[in-house]
């Protein structure tokens, strides 16, 4: 049995879904420290041949 686990990401890439397809059981680690300014809250899109970052605003309590 193959088990895979990853943290949730905003607009995950192809590899994320490839891992889901490869393993028998996939676990979403949702009880971990949120990493601000990471792929958990942003991703990039290619518009007009240029990378543009798309970021989800997150309210924080300044505890980082």
C-alpha positions in Angstrom: 0.0 0.0 0.0 1.3 3.4 -1.0 0.3 6.4 1.1 0.9 10.1 0.1 0.4 13.3 2.1 0.6 17.0 1.3 -0.5 20.3 2.6 -3.3 22.0 0.8 -2.3 24.5 -1.8 -4.0 27.3 -3.7 -4.4 26.2 -7.4 -2.1 23.1 -7.1 0.1 22.0 -10.0 -0.1 18.9 -12.1 2.4 17.0 -9.8 -0.1 17.4 -6.9 -2.8 15.6 -8.8 -0.2 13.1 -10.1 0.6 12.1 -6.6 -3.1 11.7 -5.8 -3.4 9.4 -8.8 -0.2 7.4 -7.9 -1.0 6.5 -4.3 -3.6 4.2 -2.8 -4.5 6.6 0.1 -4.0 10.4 0.0 -3.9 12.4 3.2 -4.4 16.2 3.2 -2.4 17.7 6.1 -4.6 20.5 7.2 -3.5 20.6 10.9 -0.1 22.2 10.3 1.4 25.7 10.6 0.2 28.0 7.8 3.3 29.4 5.9 2.5 32.9 4.9 3.9 34.0 1.4 4.1 30.4 0.2 2.3 28.3 -2.4 -0.4 27.7 0.2 -1.9 31.1 -0.6 -0.5 32.0 -4.0 0.4 30.8 -7.4 1.3 32.3 -10.7 -0.4 32.5 -14.1 1.1 33.2 -17.4 -0.5 36.3 -19.0 0.8 37.8 -22.2 4.0 35.7 -21.8 4.7 37.1 -18.4 4.4 35.5 -14.9 1.7 37.2 -12.8 1.2 36.2 -9.2 -2.3 35.6 -7.9 -2.4 35.8 -4.1 -5.3 35.1 -1.8 -5.4 37.8 1.0 -5.1 36.3 4.5 -6.0 38.0 7.7 -3.4 37.4 10.4 -2.9 38.3 14.1 0.8 39.2 13.6 1.9 36.0 15.3 4.4 34.9 12.7 
